């Protein structure tokens, strides 16, 4: 059913939004004001608007001799008699297209039965341009359908004047720009959500079924708005009852390093479940790193721990990585021995990594961490927290009664506070507890 149009102002929806385009776009009064203000800013910036008129009877064109933008500058007008000419004239400096819907439809199957075939063709030809549809006076229904299909607005051919047409052009250009920005923002949000789901899926799920050990972890990537960084960790229990834990750090902070960290973690889990450990496991991981890295200078540090089924002993291998911290009742928190620390993965072909046997005892907590936890600055100077500072910090927090998740949360928070703000490096911390 045609939408009634006031005769004294029967043209652009920027003037009579409720009358012409309410069913297609909703009331436009407030939006027209916003886009008009944006157009004023656009013109003030010095850009000259260019209109491409696609109309097969230029001699009878309703275009007035002079169209002005909001700053009083002339709007340039190009005229195309058909779609072929329009294709040649549609350059990047064209801002808006004024299309006569009475133009013959393009010669393709089914086009003759579609009253808006010519509009659809132009929208395909110029997806980034604003489009105004020109229709016969009183044919509001067709104009409304044109807006639904993709035009920014519609105008009545026999009721144009320069002032209203100029304003409609400015409005269409700014609305198209706003729609494009909104669409890109929405696409960006979707991509970000997909990336976050992907990264979340790549974070490890510990396999500790049947173990009496308690597990906790904190992970904080250094990359802005990322869930995954170059740090990686994992924990699994093999059928013989041994619990294997690992933490590592790929040098660098970009998505490539994050991807390589995931590959190394998955390879570690597969090799561990296949029965490898110690030097044999690290040597195989080095081969994986050498094949998967994008640059020969990329390396990774790694710490692996395998805890005996009775929970009293652990085998420790270090590949250029900080030694874990252990706490036991009646004794201050301390670092495990690191005298036999081997080289980081990817630095020395044919390297070896000694496995140290460490007695843990009946009750203990073992904290594995990456260097992001110890390399933050302390205060306003250039001094780093370091391993000694971390040990003292953990001792204080243990004395305050913090354990498990609370201990890790407090440790990461305090390191950030000491640094005076966000840490630039990734931080990963894993805590295993044995309580008889």
C-alpha positions as a printed NumPy array, in Angstrom:
array([[  0.   ,   0.   ,   0.   ],
       [  1.548,   3.356,  -1.013],
       [  2.746,   5.585,   1.773],
       [  0.985,   9.003,   1.729],
       [  3.331,  11.851,   0.831],
       [  2.707,  15.504,   1.72 ],
       [  2.522,  17.432,  -1.567],
       [  4.422,  20.507,  -0.39 ],
       [  7.474,  18.42 ,   0.551],
       [  7.138,  15.244,  -1.388],
       [ 10.804,  14.429,  -1.783],
       [ 13.791,  13.359,   0.277],
       [ 13.269,  11.295,   3.361],
       [ 15.75 ,  13.574,   5.051],
       [ 12.904,  16.122,   5.031],
       [  9.942,  13.79 ,   5.496],
       [ 11.28 ,  10.553,   6.928],
       [  8.014,   9.439,   8.475],
       [  6.165,   9.993,   5.243],
       [  8.496,   8.247,   2.839],
       [ 10.825,   5.703,   4.421],
       [  9.441,   4.803,   7.818],
       [  8.49 ,   1.325,   6.735],
       [ 11.939,   0.662,   5.319],
       [ 14.356,   2.434,   7.663],
       [ 12.352,   3.848,  10.566],
       [ 12.067,   7.532,  11.606],
       [ 15.071,   9.43 ,  10.316],
       [ 14.729,  12.86 ,  11.935],
       [ 17.441,  12.418,  14.577],
       [ 19.646,  10.419,  12.218],
       [ 19.297,  13.087,   9.542],
       [ 20.53 ,  15.671,  12.018],
       [ 23.516,  13.511,  12.923],
       [ 24.448,  12.778,   9.332],
       [ 23.91 ,  16.404,   8.367],
       [ 26.401,  17.394,  11.053],
       [ 28.813,  14.759,   9.775],
       [ 28.404,  16.068,   6.253],
       [ 29.233,  19.556,   7.459],
       [ 32.426,  18.217,   9.019],
       [ 33.198,  16.342,   5.785],
       [ 32.784,  19.475,   3.666],
       [ 34.722,  21.597,   6.107],
       [ 37.628,  19.199,   5.694],
       [ 37.903,  20.335,   2.054],
       [ 36.454,  17.324,   0.194],
       [ 34.305,  18.083,  -2.86 ],
       [ 31.259,  15.879,  -3.301],
       [ 30.792,  14.221,  -6.681],
       [ 27.453,  12.879,  -7.933],
       [ 27.045,  10.343, -10.734],
       [ 23.626,  10.689, -12.382],
       [ 22.516,   7.564, -14.275],
       [ 19.591,   8.693, -16.391],
       [ 18.741,   7.933, -20.04 ],
       [ 17.258,  11.357, -20.8  ],
       [ 19.762,  13.965, -19.597],
       [ 17.992,  16.677, -21.555],
       [ 14.92 ,  16.152, -19.413],
       [ 16.891,  15.72 , -16.225],
       [ 15.419,  17.303, -13.1  ],
       [ 18.9  ,  18.303, -11.914],
       [ 19.043,  22.019, -11.247],
       [ 21.989,  24.002, -12.609],
       [ 23.758,  24.237,  -9.272],
       [ 24.001,  21.837,  -6.339],
       [ 25.818,  22.971,  -3.209],
       [ 27.233,  21.136,  -0.239],
       [ 26.74 ,  22.343,   3.339],
       [ 29.751,  24.664,   3.054],
       [ 28.4  ,  26.277,  -0.115],
       [ 30.818,  24.48 ,  -2.44 ],
       [ 29.454,  23.202,  -5.775],
       [ 28.702,  19.485,  -5.983],
       [ 30.254,  18.053,  -9.129],
       [ 27.861,  16.163, -11.397],
       [ 28.687,  13.466, -13.945],
       [ 26.024,  12.025, -16.219],
       [ 25.81 ,   8.498, -17.631],
       [ 23.142,   7.526, -20.18 ],
       [ 23.331,   3.812, -19.383],
       [ 25.025,   1.316, -17.106],
       [ 27.944,   0.829, -19.472],
       [ 28.799,   4.521, -19.306],
       [ 28.227,   4.452, -15.556],
       [ 30.842,   1.729, -15.187],
       [ 33.423,   3.92 , -16.929],
       [ 32.572,   7.019, -14.904],
       [ 32.371,   5.271, -11.529],
       [ 35.785,   6.216, -10.164],
       [ 36.928,   6.42 ,  -6.557],
       [ 36.153,  10.136,  -6.299],
       [ 32.411,   9.55 ,  -6.86 ],
       [ 30.552,   9.822,  -3.564],
       [ 26.927,   9.269,  -4.538],
       [ 24.878,   7.784,  -7.392],
       [ 21.48 ,   9.133,  -8.407],
       [ 19.78 ,   6.322, -10.306],
       [ 16.614,   6.591, -12.374],
       [ 14.653,   3.414, -11.647],
       [ 12.952,   3.765, -15.056],
       [ 16.268,   2.983, -16.758],
       [ 16.096,  -0.192, -18.894],
       [ 17.092,  -3.28 , -16.936],
       [ 20.41 ,  -4.978, -17.753],
       [ 20.171,  -7.834, -20.216],
       [ 20.31 , -10.881, -17.997],
       [ 17.975, -13.771, -17.247],
       [ 14.957, -12.828, -15.175],
       [ 15.807,  -9.124, -15.094],
       [ 12.749,  -8.147, -17.118],
       [ 10.414,  -9.352, -14.381],
       [ 12.171,  -7.403, -11.64 ],
       [ 11.259,  -3.716, -11.305],
       [ 14.417,  -3.106,  -9.29 ],
       [ 16.816,  -5.105, -11.471],
       [ 18.657,  -1.935, -12.533],
       [ 19.11 ,  -0.889,  -8.894],
       [ 20.397,  -4.314,  -7.905],
       [ 22.863,  -4.176, -10.784],
       [ 24.158,  -0.774,  -9.641],
       [ 24.464,  -1.97 ,  -6.036],
       [ 26.604,  -4.857,  -7.263],
       [ 28.617,  -2.5  ,  -9.457],
       [ 29.167,   0.067,  -6.68 ],
       [ 28.944,  -1.636,  -3.245],
       [ 30.912,   1.148,  -1.533],
       [ 28.946,   4.091,  -2.942],
       [ 25.825,   5.793,  -1.639],
       [ 22.83 ,   5.343,  -3.93 ],
       [ 19.71 ,   7.513,  -4.285],
       [ 16.793,   6.006,  -6.202],
       [ 14.783,   8.28 ,  -8.513],
       [ 11.177,   7.241,  -9.14 ],
       [  7.947,   8.691, -10.481],
       [  5.925,  11.041,  -8.329],
       [  3.472,   9.126,  -6.144],
       [  5.3  ,   5.802,  -6.539],
       [  6.344,   5.702,  -2.895],
       [  5.872,   1.945,  -2.68 ],
       [  8.561,   1.334,  -5.288],
       [ 10.84 ,   3.847,  -3.585],
       [ 10.379,   2.19 ,  -0.221],
       [ 11.223,  -1.178,  -1.772],
       [ 14.36 ,   0.382,  -3.284],
       [ 15.495,   1.452,   0.196],
       [ 14.805,  -2.036,   1.494],
       [ 16.957,  -3.511,  -1.268],
       [ 19.904,  -1.261,  -0.452],
       [ 19.474,   2.356,  -1.58 ],
       [ 20.122,   5.031,   1.027],
       [ 16.96 ,   6.976,   0.112],
       [ 14.514,   7.617,  -2.739],
       [ 13.34 ,  10.825,  -4.391],
       [ 10.375,  11.753,  -6.592],
       [ 11.563,  12.665, -10.06 ],
       [  9.055,  15.463, -10.705],
       [  9.37 ,  17.205,  -7.375],
       [ 13.054,  17.942,  -6.963],
       [ 14.729,  21.224,  -6.232],
       [ 18.384,  22.036,  -5.755],
       [ 18.316,  22.598,  -2.011],
       [ 16.555,  19.362,  -1.101],
       [ 18.528,  17.309,  -3.619],
       [ 21.798,  18.726,  -2.283],
       [ 20.814,  17.797,   1.225],
       [ 19.687,  14.318,   0.176],
       [ 23.078,  13.728,  -1.471],
       [ 24.962,  14.786,   1.641],
       [ 22.707,  12.685,   3.814],
       [ 23.088,   9.588,   1.612],
       [ 26.875,   9.889,   1.571],
       [ 27.126,  10.144,   5.335],
       [ 24.587,   7.398,   5.931],
       [ 26.511,   5.078,   3.618],
       [ 29.723,   5.938,   5.439],
       [ 28.033,   5.271,   8.774],
       [ 26.546,   1.967,   7.559],
       [ 29.936,   0.872,   6.214],
       [ 31.686,   1.736,   9.472],
       [ 29.005,  -0.075,  11.473],
       [ 29.275,  -3.154,   9.26 ],
       [ 33.065,  -3.226,   9.575],
       [ 32.779,  -2.826,  13.319],
       [ 30.323,  -5.714,  13.487],
       [ 32.588,  -7.854,  11.291],
       [ 35.514,  -6.968,  13.536],
       [ 33.538,  -8.014,  16.602],
       [ 32.641, -11.343,  14.981],
       [ 36.278, -11.976,  14.037],
       [ 37.403, -11.066,  17.553],
       [ 34.826, -13.418,  19.065],
       [ 35.917, -16.222,  16.732],
       [ 39.572, -15.619,  17.604],
       [ 38.786, -15.653,  21.311],
       [ 36.834, -18.906,  20.974],
       [ 39.729, -20.409,  19.018],
       [ 42.323, -19.251,  21.539],
       [ 40.214, -20.419,  24.457],
       [ 39.941, -23.835,  22.822],
       [ 43.727, -23.978,  22.479],
       [ 44.342, -23.422,  26.2  ],
       [ 45.107, -26.734,  27.939],
       [ 42.774, -28.862,  30.013],
       [ 44.859, -30.814,  32.577],
       [ 44.494, -34.6  ,  32.473],
       [ 44.81 , -35.557,  36.137],
       [ 42.05 , -38.123,  36.605],
       [ 43.007, -40.505,  39.423],
       [ 45.656, -38.211,  40.901],
       [ 45.493, -36.812,  44.432],
       [ 47.473, -33.73 ,  43.421],
       [ 45.678, -30.379,  43.309],
       [ 46.203, -28.204,  40.249],
       [ 45.925, -24.443,  39.743],
       [ 47.117, -22.116,  36.968],
       [ 47.133, -18.457,  35.988],
       [ 47.735, -17.207,  32.468],
       [ 48.141, -13.607,  31.331],
       [ 49.205, -12.932,  27.707],
       [ 51.26 ,  -9.835,  27.025],
       [ 49.514,  -9.108,  23.707],
       [ 46.672,  -6.614,  23.994],
       [ 43.192,  -8.201,  23.779],
       [ 44.65 , -11.682,  23.336],
       [ 43.882, -14.85 ,  25.271],
       [ 46.965, -16.699,  24.093],
       [ 50.632, -15.719,  24.094],
       [ 53.994, -17.392,  23.548],
       [ 53.923, -18.985,  27.027],
       [ 52.465, -22.479,  27.299],
       [ 51.895, -25.142,  29.943],
       [ 50.26 , -28.528,  30.44 ],
       [ 49.814, -31.33 ,  32.968],
       [ 48.935, -34.993,  32.359],
       [ 48.888, -38.251,  34.319],
       [ 50.128, -41.373,  32.539],
       [ 48.692, -44.866,  33.192],
       [ 51.546, -45.776,  35.587],
       [ 50.386, -42.981,  37.95 ],
       [ 53.196, -40.53 ,  37.167],
       [ 52.112, -36.893,  36.91 ],
       [ 53.951, -34.891,  34.258],
       [ 53.931, -31.092,  34.26 ],
       [ 55.478, -28.67 ,  31.831],
       [ 55.797, -24.921,  31.302],
       [ 57.546, -23.107,  28.464],
       [ 58.105, -19.812,  26.719],
       [ 58.634, -19.117,  23.016],
       [ 60.727, -15.982,  22.467],
       [ 58.587, -13.15 ,  21.098],
       [ 54.998, -12.057,  21.75 ],
       [ 53.107, -12.212,  18.438],
       [ 50.495, -14.621,  17.085],
       [ 53.179, -16.721,  15.355],
       [ 54.886, -17.316,  18.701],
       [ 51.535, -18.155,  20.282],
       [ 50.841, -20.694,  17.528],
       [ 54.281, -22.26 ,  17.97 ],
       [ 53.701, -22.504,  21.719],
       [ 50.471, -24.403,  21.087],
       [ 52.274, -26.786,  18.714],
       [ 54.987, -27.483,  21.286],
       [ 52.428, -28.057,  24.045],
       [ 50.422, -30.508,  21.948],
       [ 53.615, -32.285,  20.876],
       [ 54.731, -32.517,  24.522],
       [ 51.413, -34.059,  25.568],
       [ 51.474, -36.599,  22.735],
       [ 55.098, -37.584,  23.378],
       [ 54.54 , -37.805,  27.126],
       [ 51.502, -40.036,  26.745],
       [ 53.59 , -42.15 ,  24.34 ],
       [ 56.102, -42.761,  27.149],
       [ 58.919, -40.31 ,  26.416],
       [ 60.489, -38.194,  29.147],
       [ 63.681, -36.385,  30.035],
       [ 66.38 , -35.901,  27.429],
       [ 64.634, -38.016,  24.802],
       [ 61.459, -35.944,  25.098],
       [ 63.257, -32.579,  24.923],
       [ 65.356, -33.693,  21.965],
       [ 62.218, -34.607,  20.035],
       [ 60.57 , -31.305,  20.967],
       [ 63.619, -29.474,  19.65 ],
       [ 63.135, -31.222,  16.298],
       [ 59.496, -30.081,  16.269],
       [ 60.586, -26.52 ,  17.018],
       [ 63.229, -26.534,  14.292],
       [ 60.694, -27.711,  11.706],
       [ 57.849, -25.401,  12.74 ],
       [ 59.553, -22.086,  13.544],
       [ 59.406, -19.297,  10.963],
       [ 62.924, -18.022,  11.746],
       [ 66.074, -19.907,  12.713],
       [ 66.687, -17.479,  15.575],
       [ 63.442, -18.403,  17.352],
       [ 63.944, -20.555,  20.442],
       [ 61.905, -21.741,  23.421],
       [ 62.71 , -22.32 ,  27.071],
       [ 61.136, -25.267,  28.849],
       [ 60.782, -26.814,  32.285],
       [ 59.464, -30.363,  32.683],
       [ 58.7  , -32.201,  35.911],
       [ 57.629, -35.829,  36.316],
       [ 56.287, -36.684,  39.774],
       [ 56.457, -40.291,  40.957],
       [ 53.199, -42.167,  41.632],
       [ 53.788, -41.938,  45.407],
       [ 54.245, -38.147,  45.07 ],
       [ 57.548, -38.049,  46.987],
       [ 60.024, -37.687,  44.152],
       [ 60.288, -35.652,  40.98 ],
       [ 62.489, -35.702,  37.9  ],
       [ 63.396, -32.208,  36.706],
       [ 64.648, -31.099,  33.281],
       [ 65.428, -27.46 ,  32.477],
       [ 66.038, -26.112,  28.977],
       [ 67.145, -22.543,  29.607],
       [ 64.165, -22.054,  31.91 ],
       [ 63.917, -20.737,  35.513],
       [ 63.858, -23.455,  38.161],
       [ 60.541, -24.198,  39.933],
       [ 59.824, -23.019,  43.46 ],
       [ 58.952, -25.558,  46.13 ],
       [ 57.351, -24.996,  49.546],
       [ 57.226, -27.581,  52.351],
       [ 55.905, -27.42 ,  55.923],
       [ 58.401, -25.997,  58.366],
       [ 60.771, -24.817,  55.625],
       [ 60.901, -21.532,  53.696],
       [ 59.969, -21.503,  50.025],
       [ 63.018, -22.142,  47.848],
       [ 64.067, -22.835,  44.277],
       [ 64.818, -26.363,  43.126],
       [ 68.419, -26.979,  41.987],
       [ 69.252, -25.555,  38.565],
       [ 72.96 , -26.374,  38.217],
       [ 72.29 , -28.784,  35.35 ],
       [ 70.192, -26.35 ,  33.345],
       [ 70.544, -27.236,  29.661],
       [ 70.234, -24.832,  26.682],
       [ 66.934, -23.517,  25.383],
       [ 65.315, -25.528,  22.597],
       [ 66.433, -24.455,  19.16 ],
       [ 69.811, -22.988,  20.13 ],
       [ 72.245, -25.925,  19.896],
       [ 71.743, -28.873,  17.522],
       [ 72.339, -32.158,  19.297],
       [ 72.104, -30.598,  22.779],
       [ 71.465, -32.721,  25.875],
       [ 69.283, -32.02 ,  28.908],
       [ 70.21 , -33.823,  32.158],
       [ 67.357, -35.074,  34.332],
       [ 67.772, -34.316,  38.037],
       [ 66.109, -36.406,  40.722],
       [ 64.607, -34.247,  43.484],
       [ 63.11 , -35.386,  46.809],
       [ 59.853, -33.551,  47.539],
       [ 58.629, -35.277,  50.673],
       [ 55.165, -36.079,  51.968],
       [ 53.607, -32.612,  51.705],
       [ 54.607, -29.871,  49.301],
       [ 53.622, -27.255,  46.714],
       [ 55.497, -26.904,  43.456],
       [ 55.216, -23.694,  41.417],
       [ 56.317, -23.574,  37.771],
       [ 56.417, -20.142,  36.104],
       [ 57.681, -18.241,  33.078],
       [ 60.074, -15.297,  33.17 ],
       [ 57.193, -12.834,  32.802],
       [ 56.66 , -13.301,  36.535],
       [ 60.207, -12.279,  37.472],
       [ 61.211,  -9.739,  34.818],
       [ 58.781,  -6.974,  35.765],
       [ 60.334,  -3.825,  37.155],
       [ 60.304,  -2.892,  40.813],
       [ 59.307,   0.711,  41.5  ],
       [ 60.438,   3.608,  39.308],
       [ 63.985,   2.366,  38.711],
       [ 65.242,  -0.197,  36.233],
       [ 65.648,  -2.981,  38.793],
       [ 63.868,  -6.259,  38.032],
       [ 62.015,  -8.37 ,  40.558],
       [ 64.131, -11.417,  39.751],
       [ 63.926, -14.896,  41.216],
       [ 65.087, -13.781,  44.677],
       [ 62.395, -11.095,  44.797],
       [ 59.781, -13.601,  43.661],
       [ 60.818, -16.068,  46.364],
       [ 60.504, -13.394,  49.062],
       [ 57.136, -12.305,  47.673],
       [ 55.776, -15.874,  47.741],
       [ 57.081, -16.376,  51.263],
       [ 55.131, -13.316,  52.423],
       [ 51.969, -14.498,  50.718],
       [ 52.281, -17.994,  52.187],
       [ 52.758, -16.45 ,  55.633],
       [ 49.508, -14.563,  55.043],
       [ 47.75 , -17.896,  54.553],
       [ 47.342, -17.78 ,  50.742],
       [ 47.22 , -21.105,  48.92 ],
       [ 46.242, -22.485,  45.505],
       [ 44.375, -20.135,  43.169],
       [ 44.477, -17.343,  45.743],
       [ 48.268, -17.548,  45.932],
       [ 48.684, -17.392,  42.154],
       [ 46.18 , -14.573,  41.781],
       [ 47.916, -12.55 ,  44.475],
       [ 51.369, -13.22 ,  43.008],
       [ 50.436, -12.055,  39.518],
       [ 48.602,  -9.033,  40.908],
       [ 51.535,  -7.975,  43.103],
       [ 54.026,  -8.348,  40.237],
       [ 51.829,  -6.093,  38.127],
       [ 51.55 ,  -3.536,  40.94 ],
       [ 55.318,  -3.523,  41.483],
       [ 55.788,  -2.976,  37.758],
       [ 53.578,   0.114,  37.945],
       [ 51.097,  -1.151,  35.378],
       [ 50.468,  -3.893,  32.841],
       [ 53.271,  -6.358,  32.165],
       [ 54.567,  -6.41 ,  28.593],
       [ 55.6  , -10.054,  28.715],
       [ 53.387, -13.137,  28.901],
       [ 52.938, -14.663,  32.344],
       [ 52.1  , -18.3  ,  33.032],
       [ 52.135, -19.933,  36.487],
       [ 51.266, -23.528,  37.395],
       [ 50.865, -24.791,  40.95 ],
       [ 50.755, -28.457,  42.021],
       [ 49.98 , -29.292,  45.658],
       [ 50.296, -32.578,  47.54 ],
       [ 48.516, -32.707,  50.871],
       [ 48.405, -36.152,  52.591]])
